[in-house]
Every structure is written in C-alpha cells, then in structure tokens.
Amino acid sequence: MEVVHTAATEVEAVMLRGLLEEARIPVALNRKPVSGLGSIFQLGYTEVPAATEFELIVPDHRAAEAREIIGDYLASLEEENPS
C-alpha cells in the first residue's frame, strides 16, 4: 500500500477518494494529526488536534494510475480558478 496524496481537508480527501473509486482503484483514507501544532482544546482526557491531514492510500501496483487521476483533477481545478 502506498500514500498517493495528502489532502489538507476532509472534503478534498472524500472527493478524491470518490474519483479513485470510480476508476475502480481500492483506496483507504488515513486521518493523521499534523504534528507540532498542539491542540485546539481538550475534551476530558482527549486532545482534539489543531489540524489534520488525510492520506489517500492505494495498492502499490495502482499508485501511478491513482496519482495521474488525482493530478489531472487538481490541474482541472487550477484551470477553472487560476490564482
């Protein structure tokens, strides 16, 4: 299994997961707290991370295809909304 993209938001991660699933690429999401940023607040004994990244993980043999799909999608967003 290989991480093919790290999304900054859950919305981005879910959108990209849907694109990969449409292409019949098995994909898992790994929610990962961003280290070094502390926590927003504490709930009892549980700290809530200030920021979270979402890793998209696919089988090694499908990683190149997944990266291409993600890259094409992100490029199309740039074309629609140039900075």
C-alpha positions as CSV (number, residue, x, y, z in Angstrom):
1,M,0.0,0.0,0.0
2,E,1.3,3.4,-0.9
3,V,0.3,7.0,0.0
4,V,-0.5,8.8,-3.3
5,H,-1.8,12.1,-2.0
6,T,-2.1,14.0,1.3
7,A,-5.3,16.2,1.4
8,A,-5.5,19.2,3.6
9,T,-9.2,18.9,4.2
10,E,-11.7,16.0,4.6
11,V,-13.8,17.4,1.7
12,E,-10.8,17.2,-0.6
13,A,-10.0,13.7,0.6
14,V,-13.5,12.4,0.1
15,M,-13.8,13.9,-3.4
16,L,-10.5,12.3,-4.5
17,R,-11.5,9.0,-2.9
18,G,-14.7,9.1,-5.0
19,L,-12.7,9.7,-8.2
20,L,-10.4,6.8,-7.4
21,E,-13.3,4.5,-6.5
22,E,-15.0,5.5,-9.9
23,A,-11.8,4.2,-11.6
24,R,-12.1,1.0,-9.5
25,I,-9.0,1.7,-7.6
26,P,-9.2,0.4,-4.0
27,V,-8.5,3.4,-1.7
28,A,-8.3,3.9,2.0
29,L,-8.2,7.2,3.9
30,N,-5.9,7.7,6.9
31,R,-6.7,10.6,9.1
32,K,-3.4,11.9,10.5
33,P,-3.0,14.8,13.0
34,V,-0.4,17.4,11.9
35,S,2.4,17.2,14.4
36,G,3.8,20.2,16.2
37,L,0.6,22.3,16.2
38,G,-0.6,21.3,19.6
39,S,-4.3,21.0,20.1
40,I,-7.4,23.3,19.9
41,F,-8.8,22.2,23.2
42,Q,-9.0,19.2,25.5
43,L,-12.2,17.2,26.0
44,G,-11.8,15.3,29.2
45,Y,-8.6,13.3,28.6
46,T,-8.8,13.6,24.9
47,E,-7.0,16.3,22.9
48,V,-8.5,17.5,19.7
49,P,-5.8,18.1,17.0
50,A,-5.5,21.6,15.7
51,A,-5.0,20.3,12.2
52,T,-5.5,17.0,10.4
53,E,-4.2,15.7,7.1
54,F,-5.9,12.9,5.2
55,E,-3.7,10.4,3.4
56,L,-5.1,8.5,0.4
57,I,-3.6,5.1,0.3
58,V,-3.9,2.6,-2.7
59,P,-2.3,-0.7,-3.6
60,D,1.3,-0.3,-4.9
61,H,0.5,-1.6,-8.4
62,R,-2.2,1.1,-8.8
63,A,-0.3,4.0,-7.4
64,A,0.9,5.5,-10.7
65,E,-2.6,5.4,-12.1
66,A,-4.1,7.0,-8.9
67,R,-1.5,9.8,-9.0
68,E,-2.4,10.5,-12.6
69,I,-6.1,10.7,-11.9
70,I,-5.5,13.0,-8.9
71,G,-3.1,15.2,-10.8
72,D,-5.5,15.6,-13.7
73,Y,-8.3,16.5,-11.4
74,L,-6.2,19.1,-9.5
75,A,-4.9,20.5,-12.7
76,S,-8.5,21.0,-14.0
77,L,-9.4,22.9,-10.8
78,E,-6.4,25.2,-11.4
79,E,-7.6,25.8,-15.0
80,E,-11.1,26.7,-13.7
81,N,-9.8,29.0,-10.9
82,P,-6.3,30.4,-11.8
83,S,-4.6,32.2,-9.0
